[in-house]
Amino acid sequence: MNIDLELDTRGLHCPLPILKAKRSLNGMTSGQLLKVVSTDAGSLRDFQAFSRQTGNDLVEQQTVGDEFIHVLRRR
């Protein structure tokens, strides 16, 4: 997977990972991929809801140790 931008939100809690992702996505072009790394367990459901509400595609979510990785495709 070719990630266009990676965003580190480790240590931040809701709603900051979503707000930072939204800001990053706004600066990207359609089809580009954003990878967000978070340590907030709530980010799993937050990014699912964010994807549904904004129309940005949630391509992948995974848990690696105590980190949660979300990959979004800009609509």
C-alpha positions as CSV (number, residue, x, y, z in Angstrom):
1,M,0.0,0.0,0.0
2,N,1.4,3.4,-1.0
3,I,0.8,5.8,1.9
4,D,0.9,9.5,0.8
5,L,1.0,11.0,4.3
6,E,1.5,9.5,7.8
7,L,0.1,11.2,10.9
8,D,1.4,10.5,14.4
9,T,-1.4,11.0,17.0
10,R,0.2,8.9,19.7
11,G,-0.7,10.1,23.2
12,L,-3.7,12.2,22.0
13,H,-7.2,11.4,23.0
14,C,-10.6,12.0,21.3
15,P,-11.3,14.2,19.5
16,L,-7.8,15.3,18.6
17,P,-6.8,12.3,16.4
18,I,-10.0,12.8,14.3
19,L,-9.5,16.6,14.1
20,K,-5.9,16.2,13.0
21,A,-6.8,13.6,10.4
22,K,-9.6,15.9,9.1
23,R,-7.1,18.7,8.7
24,S,-4.6,16.5,6.9
25,L,-7.3,15.0,4.6
26,N,-8.4,18.5,3.6
27,G,-4.9,19.2,2.3
28,M,-4.8,16.0,0.2
29,T,-6.2,15.2,-3.2
30,S,-8.8,12.7,-4.1
31,G,-7.5,9.1,-3.9
32,Q,-4.5,9.8,-1.7
33,L,-4.0,7.6,1.4
34,L,-3.5,8.9,5.0
35,K,-2.1,6.6,7.7
36,V,-3.0,7.6,11.2
37,V,-1.2,6.0,14.2
38,S,-2.9,6.4,17.5
39,T,-2.7,5.0,21.1
40,D,-6.3,5.9,21.9
41,A,-8.4,2.6,21.9
42,G,-11.5,4.7,21.2
43,S,-10.0,5.7,17.9
44,L,-11.1,2.4,16.3
45,R,-14.8,3.3,16.5
46,D,-14.1,7.0,16.1
47,F,-12.5,6.5,12.7
48,Q,-15.3,4.1,11.6
49,A,-17.9,6.8,12.4
50,F,-15.7,9.5,10.8
51,S,-15.5,7.5,7.6
52,R,-19.2,7.0,7.4
53,Q,-19.9,10.7,8.1
54,T,-17.4,12.2,5.7
55,G,-17.4,9.7,2.8
56,N,-13.6,9.1,3.1
57,D,-13.0,5.4,2.7
58,L,-11.6,3.6,5.7
59,V,-9.3,1.2,3.9
60,E,-7.7,-0.6,6.8
61,Q,-7.6,-0.7,10.6
62,Q,-5.2,-2.8,12.7
63,T,-3.9,-3.1,16.2
64,V,-0.2,-3.5,16.6
65,G,0.8,-3.8,20.3
66,D,-0.7,-0.8,22.0
67,E,-1.0,1.2,18.8
68,F,-4.0,1.5,16.5
69,I,-3.4,2.1,12.8
70,H,-6.0,3.6,10.5
71,V,-5.7,4.1,6.7
72,L,-8.1,6.4,5.0
73,R,-8.5,7.2,1.3
74,R,-9.4,10.8,0.5
75,R,-12.8,11.0,-1.2
